[in-house]
Amino acid sequence: MKKNYLSKEGYEKLDQELRDLKTRGRREIAQEIAEARAQGDLSENAEYDAAKEAQGHLEKRIAELEHTLATSSIIDERTIDSSKVYLLSTVTILNKLNGKQMKYKLVSKDEADFKRGMISVESPIGQGILGKEVGDVAEVKVPAGVLQLQIMKIER
């Protein structure tokens, strides 16, 4: 079984989402199903079919969250060596091809949020820079080609 590594904040966020889906989410879906049932013939009731489909999606997400949380370990950022890029490292990298600097925090796939500068360690860039030290250059294959990324700074 694959282990998921999460920050404390990431774990709490997923746990809160799970609790919300199990309470409010299930209650809302049950209400939608009851309202659709009250409309009569279920064989030609699009609202009922849509509500049952939404229920299936909700239960699938609940199962995914339960599995993720059950197989997760919380990592304490203070215990991680900052001489190399690891999960929960904040890394400043230089794209040697266009001269742009970018700053990313490496997180689990469940916490990734590109808009907030949080990329998954399973992404091409995440995998390419994992284990590198300041000054190292990683060649990373992305859909647009090959990037040359130099590690400029590693923070916690």
Secondary structure, 3 states (H helix, E strand, C coil): CCCEEECHHHHHHHHHHHHHHHHHHHHHHHHHHHHHHCCCCHHHCHHHHHHHHHHHHHHHHHHHHHHHHHCEEECCHHHCCCCECCCCCEEEEEECCCCCEEEEEEECCCCCEHHHCEEECCCHHHHHHCCCECCCEEEEEECCEEEEEEEEEEEC
